[in-house]
């Protein structure tokens, strides 16, 4: 044994602290450790304070209070299309990039000798000849898709002439199938964005001007009612403020409990994809009410246990804090049926704001006890404003089990302010009221509905969105006997006789005589029609065919609306006239405010792909020409933006 106390004694073969220090430092550096002694404690993770929003305590615990919804803005879609069937008002010339690409895409769509068009003026023509035809025009097609809209959801589209082209009017045209992609149209050769839909159908022109004329309205601007269809759904995404797998799972469970999958739905409504993201698809039952669905979604409680307790608390706060009435009303609606017993006490509140909020909740959840209070507001018995009365009138369709509401809807539709009458008609239609007589007018693509509603005050109401409809308030509305009208500078003459001449050699003579000169062919047609406005409209729209030789003028829906407006203006129809508010132009303007449309990744893999594409774009970035619209990040370069999927024409 060695005595370590002796100065010359040999020590065992061990590393001293001095000898081990350099090696330890190297190992620590290689392992990413902080410099120091070999027995230093590892760095502790830094604590992150959770995000807590500054909102009233009563509104906490809802999905909207802990998350952000992405993709709730209206989505602009657009593409280049082809309109056919014009009356020599189309044609180019077009920029070479557009012309050559459109020719190639028309060829791919089957246009040309031996192609899909086997009859008609374009049969056998080459793609170049089709584009050069004065009855054809290249157009820009635009629409707005509701947030989260599922596949096959319908929407209106706007069609306008290509800037710089020779097209002067789109009157009488039909849009061939056009691809609609995310964001505004961009020059050929730029970045291609994701395809979201398609559009096709007959064009609807401003009806308050003469066909073929250039005054009184723009003829290079049209729309296709319900002409767009979603082909690729864009789910909404809920992003958690504080990522948590259990919380994301709770959000998924709460949404699917409130909105279970129904017929036609593509799986569950919500799906938790990660600790900080939940994707949501709008159920098919809510396609026509996307705004209402989003508000309910935001106000669903994440912890769905004890809904009655929260309904009671919300109802109490509604009375105490009227300033939160709108938010609390949505919270109660999100709870659903369990909220009914707690809002009933507010139906007859002396304060208008909490009373109106409670009545809206009761109508939305179909509480039978709300009926007398809903009726009182719809009638304006408490001096409620017209806008509130109209909303209450439309809610009359929410409780189909209460027959009284159907009778009240008929009463409100019969006379009074236009807003209330139109809303009452919508409630009647939602209830399937048998007193509404529906007739289908027109042939082929030019088909629309005529709804006749019992009324004491006659009114004509034209729908300019969704499904084309003309609503006649009044069962016995007729053209004024003895009246004469001149429409479109004499192209249409209408004379309503005072009585049928029983001594005439024409026993089937009708009391209304017409002379119409077609602005397309300049061919004159004379005919007779019934004095009933309903039958008169059918005559205007009917196009005689071998299958249905019933006489008529074959006018388009927009032309029929224009005729009715002119006859009413010249007092040949003793009724009011109104049209639905034009919302399409406003929605396109709102959706076009962004410089580019951000693609929304549906999964983590999509996010990684988009980030890689952004990096690649940044490395190869080029300066765009002045005025060139920005392309969507994550998109792909391509030439064509339009693929004409042209079906074989069908006979009427």
C-alpha positions, 0 to 999 in steps of 0.5 A: 500500500502506498503512503500518500503522505510521503513526498516521493510515493507513487500515486495510483493511475487516476485523472486529477481534477486539473487533467479532466477539466479540458475533456469535460469542457469539450464534452459539455460544449459538444452536448450543448451544455452551459459552460461550468463544472461537470456536475452543473444542473441542466438549464430549466425550461422557461415558464410561459404565461398562458394567454388570457383575453380581456373579456367579461367573465360571463363570456369566458369558457366559450370557443371564441374566448380561447381561440381564433377562427381562420378562414371566416372571411368571404373567399373571392374566386375567379377565372377566365370564361367563354360566353356564347349566344350573343347577337354579334356583340362579342369578339376580340381581338384578345392579347396573344397570351390569352388567345393562344392559351384559350384556343389550347384549352378549348381544344382540350375541352373538345371544341373543333371538328368532330368535337362535342358541338355537333349542331348549332352555329359553332358546330365544326368550328376550330377553337380559333374560329370560335374565339373570332366569332362575333357571338362569342366573348372571353369574359372574367368570372368572379364569385364569393364563396361563403366561409367553410362552404362544403362541396356542391354548395351553390353561389351567384357569380358575376360576369364581365367583358374582358377589358380592351375587347370588342365585346359591347353586350353580354345580352342573351349569352350563356356562360360555358363551364369555367374553372374558378380559382382562389383570388382574383384573375391573374395574367396568363403565365403567372402563379396558379392558385387552388381550384375551388369551384366552377360556374356556368349558365344563362346570364342575367342582365340588368333588367331595367334597360332595353335589350340590345341598347347601351343606355340605362345600364351596363350591358357588359356586366351580368351574373349567373344566379346560382351558377357557381358550385363549390368543387373543393371545400375549404374547412375553417380552422380554429387556432388555440391561444394556448396549445393543448391536446386535451383542450383541442379534443374538448373543442372537437367534442363540444362542436360535434355534440352541437352540430352532429353529422347529418345526411350528405355531410362528409364526416364529422363537423370538427376534427382536432388535428394538433394541440393548437388546431381544430378544423371545421366543416360547415354542415350541409344543413347550415350551408344557406346560413353560414354567418349564423353557423359561425356565430354559434360556433364561436359561442359554444361552451368548451366544457359542455357539462351542466348547460342549464347552469350556464343558461341560467347565468346567461339569462340573469346577466342579460337582464343585468347587462343589456350592453352584452345582449348580442353576445349573451343571445348567441351564447344562449342560442349555442346552448340550444333547447336547455336554454328555453326555461331561462329565457321565457321570463324575459319574453315580456321584459319592460326593457326592449333590448333584453326582451328582443334578445330573449325572443330571438333566442326563443324563436331560434330554438323553436320554443312554443312559448315565444309565439305570442311575443314574436307575433307582437313584435312582428306586428309592431304593437310596441312601436318596434322599428321596421327592421326589427319587425321584418326580422321577427316576421322572418322568424315566424317560419322557425316554429312550424308546429305552431299553426298560428304563426302561419296565419300571422305570416299570411296576414303580414304578407298581405299588406304593409311595409315592403320589408315586412311583407317580403320577410313574411313571404320568406317565412311562409316559404320556409313553412311550406305554406300551401297558400303559395301557388308555385308555377315554373315558367320558361324552358331549358336553361331559362326556367324560373319560379312564379310564386303567387301569395294571397294579399289584399295590397298587390305587389310584384317582387323580383328576386335578383340572387340565388334562385330566380323568382318573381313573387306576385302578392295578390291572387287576382292581379291582372293587367289594367283593362283598356291600358296600352304600353310601349316597351323598349322603344316600341319593340314590345307593344301590349294592349289589354282589351276591356272585354272579350268580343263575343261576336268575334270570329275568334272564340278563343280570343284572349284579352291581351294583344302583343306585338314583339320584334326580337332585337336579335333577329328583328323578326316580328311576332304577334300573339294573345295572352291572358290578362292574369299577370301570372299567365302573362308572365308564363307567355312572356317566358315560354319558348315554343318547341316541338315537345311543347308548342305552347305559344310564347315570346321566349324572353329571358328572366331578366327581360321578363322582369324588365317588362313587368317594371315598364308595365307597372311604371306605365300603370298597365299593372296596378301594383307596387314593384320592388326588387331584392337588394343587390348583395353580390356586387358588395360582397365581391368588393369586400372579398377583393380588398386583399392584395392576395389570398392566403392559402389555408393549410389543412394539415401539418404536412400542408404547412410544411409544404407551403413553407418550403414553397415560400422559401423557394419563391424567396430564393427565386423572387422576380420583380413583377411588372407594374400593375401585375396582381400579386400571386398567392403564396404557395401557388404553382406556375401555369399558363391556363386559368380557364378550362372550358368543360363544354357539354353537348347542347341539349334541345329544349 
